[in-house]
Amino acid sequence: MKNVTHIALSPFPHPNPDEATSHSTKASKNDAQVAGYLPEGRAQRGGRSRTNESLREFQNTEPVIAIGNLHSRFGQNVVHDNISLSVAPGEIFALAGGSGCGKSTLLRTILLLQKPVSGSIRVFGREVLGLNDEQALPLRRRFGVMFERGALFGSLTVAENVGMVLREHTRLGKALIAEVAALKIALTGLPPDAGAKYPSELSGGMRKRAALARAIALDPELLFLDEPTAGLDPLSAAGIDELILSLRNALGLTIMLVTHDLDLLWRVADRVAVLGEGHILGVGSMAELSKMEHPIIRNYFYGPRGRAASEQAWKKR
């Protein structure tokens, strides 16, 4: 296993699962692309969300993602009005805010699925806006993506969904593909027999884990998660919280996620950017954001659900 060489190109899952299940297993050019490559010897890190001191240390390094003066709109509707932010290596960085504030749009813009009007997005130190597909491949080789609904191919088993990425984009033989797929499935906490099941035979939490297994199939350095706990019961959502932390610590990932889940934000995120009114209203740890006086942030964090999530988070510290 140590001598495996990756041909690191893999397809993004299709964001619409109904469309995804009707696609052939070979991704078309219109299916966005994602890939991963894990440099040998990448350090593993332990611990939960980072302390303020360790975050400052990471923030003094070159950011994995740097967004500057980004402006995007749909027709006359301004979504992002000259926003700027950065994500440090090894950080779990979350985008939060009310529905329609532009969280998922920002994620899709970083992934080159949507074009902004103006601005800059640098990923791993390289400007990505304006790149064509061929030019973007070296960066896409380092991404992993899980869309909100998982976008698993319904006609394939879990093992086949994970193995498809390896089969299409590496030189590995069938036996080794099966072995690597089983490893990725195990890393996400699924039982061994889950690999033989179809997505329709899985619970919501298991489908999320299967989608994560596919997202890490080619060992990405940077993982994007769109609403990873949406639609899950509290127990399943808590399991995904722990899985995100364990994957970051075990694989050395930098993670950007979009979520409405306040429990997830308190338990997992190192820093959170709150979007609203076309701007970034605040960036910081959840403890820092909960002290800010902006009315949208106050309403977001001090409604009944926000207070409950905060109280539970402090009880577990």
C-alpha positions as CSV (number, residue, x, y, z in Angstrom):
1,M,0.0,0.0,0.0
2,K,2.9,2.4,0.7
3,N,4.1,2.3,-2.8
4,V,0.7,3.1,-4.5
5,T,1.0,6.0,-7.0
6,H,-2.2,8.1,-7.5
7,I,-3.3,9.4,-10.9
8,A,-5.1,12.1,-8.9
9,L,-8.1,13.1,-10.9
10,S,-11.6,12.2,-9.6
11,P,-15.1,13.5,-10.5
12,F,-17.1,15.7,-8.1
13,P,-20.3,14.0,-7.1
14,H,-23.2,15.5,-8.8
15,P,-25.0,17.9,-6.4
16,N,-28.4,16.7,-7.3
17,P,-28.8,13.0,-6.3
18,D,-31.8,12.4,-8.6
19,E,-29.7,13.5,-11.5
20,A,-26.7,11.7,-10.2
21,T,-28.4,8.3,-10.1
22,S,-29.5,8.7,-13.7
23,H,-26.0,9.4,-14.9
24,S,-23.7,6.7,-16.2
25,T,-20.9,5.8,-13.8
26,K,-18.5,7.5,-16.0
27,A,-18.6,11.3,-15.2
28,S,-19.4,13.6,-18.1
29,K,-17.5,16.8,-18.8
30,N,-20.4,18.7,-17.2
31,D,-20.0,16.9,-13.9
32,A,-17.7,19.1,-11.9
33,Q,-14.5,17.4,-10.9
34,V,-12.7,16.8,-7.6
35,A,-9.6,14.9,-6.7
36,G,-7.2,14.3,-3.8
37,Y,-3.6,13.6,-3.3
38,L,-2.0,12.9,0.1
39,P,1.7,13.8,0.1
40,E,3.7,11.0,1.8
41,G,4.6,11.7,5.3
42,R,1.9,14.3,6.0
43,A,1.8,14.9,9.8
44,Q,-1.2,13.6,11.7
45,R,-2.6,15.8,14.4
46,G,-4.6,15.1,17.5
47,G,-7.0,17.0,19.6
48,R,-10.4,18.6,19.1
49,S,-11.1,22.2,17.9
50,R,-8.0,24.3,18.2
51,T,-7.0,26.6,21.0
52,N,-6.7,30.4,20.3
53,E,-2.9,30.0,20.6
54,S,-2.7,27.2,18.0
55,L,-5.1,29.0,15.7
56,R,-2.9,32.1,15.7
57,E,0.1,30.0,14.9
58,F,-1.7,28.4,11.9
59,Q,-3.1,31.8,10.8
60,N,0.5,33.1,10.5
61,T,1.2,30.5,7.8
62,E,0.1,30.9,4.1
63,P,-3.6,30.2,3.9
64,V,-5.0,27.2,2.1
65,I,-7.8,29.4,0.8
66,A,-7.6,33.2,0.5
67,I,-10.6,35.2,-0.8
68,G,-10.3,38.9,-1.6
69,N,-12.9,41.4,-2.5
70,L,-15.2,38.8,-4.0
71,H,-18.3,40.2,-5.7
72,S,-21.0,37.9,-7.1
73,R,-24.7,38.3,-8.0
74,F,-27.6,36.7,-9.8
75,G,-29.1,39.3,-12.1
76,Q,-29.6,42.4,-9.9
77,N,-29.4,40.4,-6.7
78,V,-26.1,40.9,-5.0
79,V,-25.0,37.8,-3.1
80,H,-21.5,38.7,-2.1
81,D,-20.4,42.4,-1.9
82,N,-16.6,42.5,-1.8
83,I,-16.1,39.8,0.8
84,S,-12.7,38.6,2.0
85,L,-11.6,35.7,4.2
86,S,-8.9,33.1,4.6
87,V,-8.6,29.5,5.8
88,A,-5.5,28.3,7.6
89,P,-3.9,24.9,7.1
90,G,-5.4,22.2,9.3
91,E,-8.4,24.4,10.2
92,I,-12.0,23.4,10.3
93,F,-13.6,26.6,8.9
94,A,-17.4,27.0,8.8
95,L,-19.6,29.2,6.8
96,A,-22.8,30.0,8.7
97,G,-25.8,32.4,8.3
98,G,-29.5,32.4,7.4
99,S,-31.0,30.7,4.4
100,G,-30.2,32.6,1.2
101,C,-27.2,34.4,2.6
102,G,-24.8,32.9,0.0
103,K,-23.0,30.2,2.0
104,S,-23.4,27.4,-0.6
105,T,-22.9,29.9,-3.5
106,L,-19.5,30.9,-2.0
107,L,-18.6,27.2,-1.7
108,R,-19.5,26.6,-5.3
109,T,-17.5,29.6,-6.4
110,I,-14.4,28.3,-4.7
111,L,-15.0,25.0,-6.4
112,L,-15.2,26.8,-9.8
113,L,-18.8,25.7,-10.3
114,Q,-20.0,29.3,-10.4
115,K,-18.3,32.5,-11.7
116,P,-18.2,35.7,-9.6
117,V,-18.4,39.2,-11.1
118,S,-15.0,40.1,-9.7
119,G,-12.5,39.4,-7.0
120,S,-9.8,36.9,-6.2
121,I,-9.8,33.3,-4.9
122,R,-6.4,31.7,-4.2
123,V,-6.2,28.1,-3.3
124,F,-2.9,26.6,-2.2
125,G,-1.4,29.9,-3.2
126,R,-2.7,29.9,-6.8
127,E,-5.3,32.2,-8.2
128,V,-8.2,30.0,-9.4
129,L,-10.5,32.5,-11.1
130,G,-10.1,32.4,-14.8
131,L,-8.6,28.9,-14.9
132,N,-9.9,26.6,-17.6
133,D,-10.5,22.9,-16.8
134,E,-7.0,21.8,-17.8
135,Q,-5.3,24.5,-15.8
136,A,-7.5,23.8,-12.7
137,L,-6.6,20.1,-12.6
138,P,-3.5,20.4,-10.4
139,L,-5.7,22.1,-7.8
140,R,-8.7,19.8,-8.2
141,R,-6.4,16.9,-7.5
142,R,-6.1,18.1,-3.9
143,F,-9.9,18.6,-3.2
144,G,-12.5,16.3,-1.8
145,V,-16.2,17.3,-1.9
146,M,-19.4,16.1,-0.2
147,F,-22.6,17.8,-1.3
148,E,-25.6,18.1,0.9
149,R,-27.5,15.1,-0.3
150,G,-24.4,12.9,-0.8
151,A,-25.0,12.5,-4.6
152,L,-24.2,8.8,-4.5
153,F,-24.9,6.8,-7.6
154,G,-28.1,4.9,-6.8
155,S,-27.3,2.0,-9.2
156,L,-23.9,1.3,-7.5
157,T,-23.2,-0.2,-4.1
158,V,-21.3,1.8,-1.5
159,A,-18.1,0.0,-2.3
160,E,-18.6,0.6,-6.1
161,N,-19.3,4.3,-5.4
162,V,-16.0,4.6,-3.6
163,G,-14.2,2.3,-6.0
164,M,-15.4,4.1,-9.1
165,V,-13.1,7.0,-8.3
166,L,-10.2,4.7,-7.9
167,R,-11.1,2.7,-11.0
168,E,-11.5,5.7,-13.3
169,H,-8.5,7.7,-12.1
170,T,-5.8,5.4,-10.8
171,R,-3.8,2.5,-12.2
172,L,-4.8,0.2,-9.3
173,G,-6.0,-3.3,-10.0
174,K,-9.4,-4.6,-9.0
175,A,-8.2,-6.3,-5.9
176,L,-6.3,-3.3,-4.6
177,I,-9.3,-1.0,-5.5
178,A,-11.5,-3.2,-3.4
179,E,-9.0,-3.1,-0.5
180,V,-8.7,0.7,-0.6
181,A,-12.4,1.2,-0.9
182,A,-13.0,-1.0,2.1
183,L,-10.4,1.0,4.0
184,K,-12.1,4.3,3.2
185,I,-15.5,2.9,4.2
186,A,-14.0,1.7,7.5
187,L,-12.4,5.1,8.1
188,T,-15.9,6.7,8.1
189,G,-17.2,4.3,10.7
190,L,-19.4,2.2,8.5
191,P,-19.7,-1.6,9.2
192,P,-17.9,-3.9,6.8
193,D,-21.2,-5.1,5.3
194,A,-22.2,-1.6,4.3
195,G,-20.0,-1.8,1.2
196,A,-22.3,-4.3,-0.4
197,K,-25.4,-2.2,0.1
198,Y,-27.0,0.3,-2.2
199,P,-27.7,3.9,-1.1
200,S,-31.4,3.2,-0.9
201,E,-30.7,0.5,1.7
202,L,-28.8,2.9,4.1
203,S,-30.1,5.3,6.8
204,G,-29.5,9.0,6.3
205,G,-26.5,9.0,8.6
206,M,-25.0,6.0,6.8
207,R,-25.4,7.7,3.4
208,K,-23.6,10.7,4.7
209,R,-20.7,8.5,5.8
210,A,-20.7,6.7,2.5
211,A,-20.5,10.1,0.7
212,L,-17.6,11.0,2.9
213,A,-15.8,7.8,2.1
214,R,-16.0,8.6,-1.6
215,A,-14.9,12.2,-0.9
216,I,-11.7,10.9,0.7
217,A,-11.1,8.1,-1.8
218,L,-8.0,9.8,-3.3
219,D,-6.7,11.3,-0.1
220,P,-7.5,15.0,-0.5
221,E,-5.7,17.7,1.4
222,L,-8.7,20.0,1.4
223,L,-12.2,18.8,2.1
224,F,-15.4,20.7,1.4
225,L,-18.6,19.6,3.2
226,D,-22.0,21.1,2.3
227,E,-24.5,20.7,5.2
228,P,-23.0,17.4,6.4
229,T,-25.6,16.9,9.2
230,A,-28.7,18.2,7.3
231,G,-31.7,15.9,7.7
232,L,-30.2,13.7,10.4
233,D,-31.5,12.9,13.8
234,P,-29.5,14.3,16.8
235,L,-27.7,11.0,17.5
236,S,-26.6,10.6,13.9
237,A,-25.7,14.2,13.6
238,A,-23.5,13.9,16.7
239,G,-21.8,10.9,15.1
240,I,-21.0,13.0,12.0
241,D,-19.6,15.7,14.3
242,E,-17.1,13.3,15.8
243,L,-16.3,11.8,12.4
244,I,-15.3,15.2,10.9
245,L,-13.0,15.8,13.9
246,S,-11.5,12.3,13.6
247,L,-10.9,12.6,9.9
248,R,-9.2,16.0,10.3
249,N,-6.9,14.7,13.0
250,A,-6.1,11.3,11.4
251,L,-5.6,12.5,7.8
252,G,-4.3,16.0,8.4
253,L,-7.1,17.7,6.4
254,T,-8.1,21.3,6.1
255,I,-11.9,21.4,6.1
256,M,-14.4,24.1,4.9
257,L,-18.0,23.3,5.7
258,V,-21.3,25.0,5.2
259,T,-23.9,24.4,7.9
260,H,-27.0,25.6,9.7
261,D,-26.3,23.2,12.5
262,L,-25.4,25.2,15.7
263,D,-24.4,22.0,17.6
264,L,-21.9,21.2,14.8
265,L,-20.5,24.7,14.9
266,W,-19.9,24.6,18.6
267,R,-18.4,21.1,18.6
268,V,-16.3,21.1,15.5
269,A,-15.5,24.5,14.0
270,D,-12.2,26.2,14.8
271,R,-13.5,29.4,13.3
272,V,-16.8,30.5,11.7
273,A,-17.7,33.2,9.2
274,V,-21.2,34.5,9.5
275,L,-22.6,35.7,6.2
276,G,-25.5,38.2,5.8
277,E,-26.7,41.2,3.8
278,G,-24.0,40.3,1.2
279,H,-21.2,40.7,3.7
280,I,-19.2,38.8,6.2
281,L,-20.7,40.0,9.5
282,G,-18.2,38.4,11.8
283,V,-15.3,35.8,11.8
284,G,-14.0,34.0,14.9
285,S,-14.5,31.1,17.2
286,M,-18.0,30.4,18.4
287,A,-17.2,31.8,21.8
288,E,-16.0,35.1,20.1
289,L,-19.0,35.3,17.8
290,S,-21.4,34.8,20.6
291,K,-20.2,38.0,22.2
292,M,-20.6,40.2,19.1
293,E,-23.3,42.8,19.1
294,H,-24.4,42.8,15.4
295,P,-28.1,42.2,15.5
296,I,-28.1,39.4,12.9
297,I,-25.3,37.5,14.8
298,R,-27.1,38.1,18.1
299,N,-30.4,36.7,16.7
300,Y,-28.6,33.8,15.1
301,F,-26.8,32.7,18.3
302,Y,-29.2,33.8,21.0
303,G,-32.4,32.3,19.7
304,P,-33.7,29.3,21.7
305,R,-31.8,26.9,19.5
306,G,-28.6,28.9,19.7
307,R,-28.7,29.1,23.5
308,A,-29.4,25.4,23.8
309,A,-26.5,24.5,21.5
310,S,-24.2,26.9,23.4
311,E,-25.2,25.4,26.8
312,Q,-24.6,21.9,25.6
313,A,-21.2,22.8,24.2
314,W,-20.0,24.4,27.4
315,K,-21.2,21.3,29.4
316,K,-18.9,19.1,27.3
317,R,-15.8,21.2,27.8
